[in-house]
Each structure stands twice: as structure tokens, then as C-alpha cells.
């Protein structure tokens, strides 16, 4: 019985260590950052781009899409980690065509 108790104790200790490892989450503090922009008013070919034709505005930072909002109201927010981020925006029209990226801006986020 004593051997069985020790074996059970060892198994419980091993399981406890496993659970700690599984539930360990890296420190990924973020903060909400808002970017303001002027919406595009014309397409690449020079034809007008009406506000009603903009389905989404997207924000990309460090090569990844971090936010998407309906329409184009002049600002967009995303949760970003601390440090520098290179970001740009795009519009998606009602035909699901995504625009070329805007100019890239570097935003330093302090937590």
C-alpha cells in the first residue's frame, strides 16, 4: 500500500507540473491604439470612390492584419503590444477588391 501511495503521489506531482506548463501564458500585455486617416476618394484609375462603396477599412501592423472595421469613418483601433510597429491601412470596396496600402507609419506603443 505504501508503494501505491508513493506512486500516486508521484503521478499527481507530474500531472500538477504538466498542468502548470499547459496553462503558462507568455506576458502579452496590449493596449488599444487608435489611428486616424483620410479615406480614399478616388480609385487608381482616377474614377471617384464614393463612401458607400467602401465596405471595410483594414489596418495592418508588422505585416499582419490587426483590425477591420465596416465603412470608412476616419479612425480605426487595434490592440497592440508595446514597442514600435510599422502600420498601414487599406480599403475594401463593395466588389471585395482591396486597395493598395497607404503610406506606412511607425507607431511606438507604450504600455
C-alpha positions as CSV (number, residue, x, y, z in Angstrom):
1,X,0.0,0.0,0.0
2,X,2.9,2.3,0.8
3,X,4.4,1.8,-2.7
4,X,1.0,2.5,-4.3
5,X,0.6,5.8,-2.2
6,X,4.1,6.9,-3.3
7,X,3.3,6.1,-7.0
8,X,0.0,8.0,-6.8
9,X,1.9,11.0,-5.2
10,X,4.5,11.0,-8.0
11,X,1.7,10.8,-10.6
12,X,-0.1,13.7,-9.0
13,X,3.1,15.8,-8.9
14,X,3.8,15.0,-12.5
15,X,0.2,15.9,-13.5
16,X,0.5,19.2,-11.5
17,X,3.7,20.1,-13.3
18,X,2.1,19.3,-16.6
19,X,-1.0,21.5,-15.9
20,X,1.3,24.4,-14.9
21,X,3.1,24.1,-18.2
22,X,-0.1,23.9,-20.2
23,X,-1.6,26.9,-18.6
24,X,1.5,29.1,-18.7
25,X,0.8,32.1,-20.9
26,X,3.5,34.5,-22.1
27,X,3.3,38.1,-20.9
28,X,1.5,39.7,-23.9
29,X,0.2,43.0,-22.5
30,X,-1.6,45.1,-25.1
31,X,-3.2,48.4,-25.3
32,X,-5.8,49.9,-27.6
33,X,-4.3,52.2,-30.1
34,X,-6.4,54.4,-32.5
35,X,-5.2,55.5,-35.9
36,X,-6.8,58.4,-37.8
37,X,-6.8,58.6,-41.6
38,X,-8.3,60.4,-44.5
39,X,-10.3,58.0,-46.6
40,X,-9.5,57.4,-50.3
41,X,-11.8,59.4,-52.6
42,X,-10.7,58.0,-55.9
43,X,-9.6,54.8,-57.4
44,X,-6.2,54.2,-59.0
45,X,-7.7,54.9,-62.5
46,X,-8.9,58.3,-61.2
47,X,-12.6,57.5,-61.0
48,X,-14.4,58.6,-57.9
49,X,-14.6,56.2,-54.9
50,X,-17.8,57.0,-53.0
51,X,-18.1,56.5,-49.3
52,X,-20.9,54.0,-49.9
53,X,-18.6,51.9,-52.0
54,X,-16.1,51.3,-49.1
55,X,-17.1,48.0,-47.4
56,X,-14.2,47.8,-44.9
57,X,-11.2,49.6,-43.7
58,X,-8.3,47.4,-42.6
59,X,-5.2,48.1,-40.6
60,X,-2.0,46.1,-40.9
61,X,0.9,46.3,-38.5
62,X,4.2,44.5,-38.9
63,X,2.7,42.6,-41.9
64,X,-0.4,41.2,-40.1
65,X,-4.0,42.3,-40.3
66,X,-4.7,43.7,-36.8
67,X,-8.1,45.4,-37.3
68,X,-11.0,45.6,-39.7
69,X,-14.0,47.9,-39.4
70,X,-17.0,48.5,-41.6
71,X,-17.0,51.6,-43.7
72,X,-14.5,54.4,-43.5
73,X,-15.2,56.8,-40.6
74,X,-11.7,58.3,-40.3
75,X,-10.3,56.2,-37.5
76,X,-9.6,52.6,-36.7
77,X,-8.4,50.9,-33.5
78,X,-6.4,47.8,-32.7
79,X,-4.9,46.1,-29.7
80,X,-1.1,46.3,-30.0
81,X,1.8,45.2,-27.8
82,X,4.4,47.6,-26.5
83,X,7.2,48.8,-28.8
84,X,7.5,50.0,-32.4
85,X,5.0,48.9,-35.1
86,X,5.1,49.7,-38.8
87,X,1.4,50.1,-39.9
88,X,-0.6,50.9,-43.0
89,X,-4.2,50.9,-44.0
90,X,-6.3,49.7,-46.9
91,X,-9.9,49.9,-48.0
92,X,-12.0,47.1,-49.4
93,X,-14.8,48.1,-51.8
94,X,-18.2,46.5,-52.3
95,X,-16.7,44.2,-55.0
96,X,-14.2,42.9,-52.4
97,X,-11.3,44.5,-54.1
98,X,-8.6,45.6,-51.6
99,X,-6.8,48.9,-52.3
100,X,-3.1,49.4,-52.4
101,X,-1.6,50.1,-49.0
102,X,-1.5,53.6,-47.7
103,X,1.9,55.1,-46.6
104,X,3.5,53.2,-43.8
105,X,3.7,54.9,-40.4
106,X,5.8,53.8,-37.5
107,X,3.9,53.9,-34.2
108,X,5.7,53.4,-30.8
109,X,3.3,51.9,-28.3
110,X,4.0,52.4,-24.6
111,X,2.2,50.2,-22.1
